[in-house]
Amino acid sequence: MTKTRAFLKKLQPSPVTAILLGLIVYLWFRPPAFVDELAYAAPDIPALPGQRLSDLRGKVVLVNFWAIWCPYCRHEMPAMQAFYQENKAKGFEIVAYSLDKTQMEVDEFMRSEGYSFPAPLATQEIRMAFGDVSRVPLSFIVDRDGIVRHKIAGQVHAGRLDDLITPLLEARQVQPRTLVSPR
């Protein structure tokens, strides 16, 4: 009996090890994301087939940059889909620009995962319009007036979407008084 207890005692992690393991698990499922408050006019770039971003004025738009090979991007997509389904009728739209190689592989991924929001490829023009997007996931929230209000560097989750987008969906369309240039 003492040999068994000694063996089990060796398997028990120290409190520091348990805390570190818990932190690793937490960061894997909800990594930190940095949110910047912004106020500049959204670039007028191609958004949906036959439409430009300016054509979506009157809607709150989540502009998301992602890639199939990005694990954090794949983790955030179910929350984006759920929020999209819940708020589409309230004037919410997602344009998820993919940094992948072909539209065919993006379309296949979207279809196989059951995502219904549009996911066009991010051209160099589109990436440059949002400040030379070079890492993913990266998201921008555009209000009903076409003003970029938030930049989210990192994975979005349901709570963050609700906190940042719901107030914009409830706000009336108002032209802002001051705008700053994008960085």
N, C-alpha and C positions, 0 to 999 in steps of 0.2 A: 504494500500500500504506500509506503514512503517513496518508493521509486516512481510510482505513478504521480504522486503529488509533486515530486521534484521536477518531473518532466513537464507537467502542466504549468508549474511556476515559471519555467523557462519560456514557455509560449506566451505568457501574459506580457503585453507591451507595457512599457513605462508610461506614465501620464504624458510625458513630452511626446513620445512616439504616437500615442493615441490622438493627441491634439494635432500633430502634423498630418497624420493620415486623414483626420476629419477635415482639415483645411484643404488638403489636396482634392478630396472628393467634392467639397463645396465649390472650389474654383473650377473644377472640371465641368460641373453642371451649371454653374452660374458665375462665369469669370467676370472680373470687374470691367465695367465699361465707363468711359468718361463722356459726360454730356456737357457740351458747350452751348450757351445761349447766344443766338445770333440774330441779326436783323438785316438781311440784304436780299435784293431781288433774285429770285431763282433764275438760273440761266434758261434761255429758251432753246431747248435741245429736243431731239426726237424722243418721244416717250412710248406711246402705244403705236401699233401699226396705223399709219396715216394721220397720226396726231403728234403734236408737240406738247411739251410740258405746259406751255401757256394756255393750251386748249383745255387743261384740267382746272383752270381758275374756277373758284366757287367750291372746290373740293379740298379737303385736307389730304396731302399726298405724302406717303412714306417712300422716299427714294433710297433704295437699299443697294449696296454693292456687295456681291458675294461670289462664291465659286463652289462648284461641286466638291472639289478636293479639300475644302476648308471645313474642319470638324465643327468649329464654332458657328459657322454659317448654317450647317445642317441642323445644329441644335436649336437655332433661333427660328427656323422656318415653321415648325408646327404652331408656335405662339403667334407668328405673323399671320398664318392662315386662319387660325381661330379668331383673331382680332378682326381680320378682313371680313370674314363671314358675318360676324356680329355687327359690324359698323358700316358695311358697304352701302346700305340703304340710307344711312345718315350723312352720306357725302364723303366717304373715306375711300381712298384709292392707294394701291401699292404699285410701284414700278421697281422691280428687282433686277437691276442690271448685273448680268453675269460676266465675270472675267474669264470664262472658259473659252475654248478654241472655236467650237461650232455651235450654231443654234440648234442643230439636230440633237446633239448630246444634252443640251439644256432642256429642250422640249421633252425628250425621253425621260429625263430625271423628274421633271415637273409632273408629267403624266403618271409615272410609276409611283410617285409619292402622294399623288392626289391634291396637288396645290393648284389653285384656280386663278391666282393673280398673275399678271403678265411678267415675263422674265426675258426681255431682249438682251442681246449682247451689248456690252459696254465698249463702244468704239473709243479710239484715242480722243476724239473731240469731246465725247461725253465725260470721260475721265478727267480731262483737262478743265472742263467747265466747272467741275466741283473741286478744283484744287489739286490736280494730279493725283488721283486715287491710286495708291500703290499697295495698300494693305486692306484686308477684309477680315471680318465684316465691318462695314462703315455705312452709316445711315444718316439721312438728312430728312427733317420734317418740314414740309412746306405748308403754310397756312392757306386759307381760302383766297387770300389776296395775292398769292404767288410770292410770298416772302419766306425765305428760309429762316426758321425759328430755332431749330435745334440741330446739332451735329452729335451723333452718337458713335464714338470710336470704340468698338467692341460689340459683344453680343447683346441683342435686345431680348427682353423677356416680357411676359404678359403684364407684370406690374409696371414696368417702365413704359410700355406702350400706353397703358391706361393713364398713367400719370402725365405723360407728355402730350398725348393726342386727344384724349377726351375733352379737356378744356378748350382746345381749338375747334373741335366739332360743335361744342355748345356755344362758342362765340359767334357773334354776327360778323359779317364781312365789313371791315373798316380799314381804310387806307392808313398805314402807319405814318407818324409825323417825321421820324428821322430814320435814315438808313445808313448803315456803315458798309464800307467796301469789304468784299470777301478777303480772307487772308491768303 
